[in-house]
Amino acid sequence: MQGPKVSVIIPVYQVENFLRRCVDSVLGQTLRDIEIILVDDGSPDQCPEICDAYAEAHDNVRVIHKKNGGLSSARNAGMRAASGKYVLFVDSDDWIDPETASELFATAEKYQVDFVRFRPVYAGWPSHQDGTLCDFGTEKGMREGLYTRQDILKEIYPRLFATPQLTLGVIVAAWRSLYNRAFLETNGLYFDEDVRYSEDTIFSARVVSATSSFYYLDGGRYYHYFFNPSSITKSFKADRWESCRHLIGCVERDFSTRADYDFTDQLWLQKLYCVASALRQRSLISDKDERWRYCAKVCGDPVTVEACRHLSLLQVHWKLRVEFMLIRMRAAWLLARV
């Protein structure tokens, strides 16, 4: 029996105030041949009951209840249960436009690509008007259209992980792509469950390294990226640096000795990005002594010490350069106060 055209995977954890908006937007797709997989990642609120209610009311909604394992674990569970030709990830505090699945599916079919990349819009962000294009620092270098393997080597690989301006690579967030499920399965492309934060970085890099072609859609439609102050990216997690170190190790293992491209400088930039990203979390620590200990741990880590020997690769604002000088000096007491 042929499966649906698209499987929409929605990881669910402590989003009871937003979940219905998200699921309703997927149920309202103009493409009717879809399945919706709600992955309850051990949510302690009313989300499990909300998920079950949707599954009872709609034949194309399935629920997976699992022990909490993090976003990577939840997405993997959804991928293993999916039966659609294509897979689309939607975070449960975001929502999508009615034509999203239909237009992405049509593009994937027309160009016969491994994935279709698109650009989202802001929703509820304090410093951005709703509906404006998301700008993560690298979109200006992306052209709309088809990317062949040669295009990827020439245009994407030089900024796959991080740039000298210390922005992330051009293809990171997994919720910004529609993936061919057979392509993912054939290449064993799943999320590393030991990388609990910034898990998209290594997943997307592996996707790009395996693909023969993809299509990029610009213009700002399809996906509404909501500002949720309680989300993973906006709250402090005590194990964030440990996750960053594991991510660095994964990137080093997979991309340090590739024959098709020399990623040496980018790997240093990626390490520096992880250090800066981890230390930005200090502002979320209210206890001063705890903040100092956290800064000292990151600054004194051998990974940080080694990465700071390559500050000459950076092309950043003087304030960030000064911060890296303090990191190199291991001035945790000062970093904890600024």
RARAPE-V204414 format. One record per helix or strand. SS is the DSSP state (2 for helix, 1 for strand). FROM is the first residue (numbers start at 1). LEN is the number of residues. If there is no record, write none. Layout:
SS:FROM:LEN  SS:FROM:LEN
This chain:
1:6:7  2:19:9  1:34:8  2:47:11  1:61:6  2:71:11  1:86:4  1:95:2  2:100:12  1:115:4  1:121:3  1:133:1  2:139:3  1:145:4  2:149:11  1:162:1  1:168:1  2:174:3  1:177:4  2:181:6  2:199:12  1:213:5  1:223:4  2:232:3  2:240:16  2:264:21  2:288:13  2:302:12  2:318:11  2:332:4
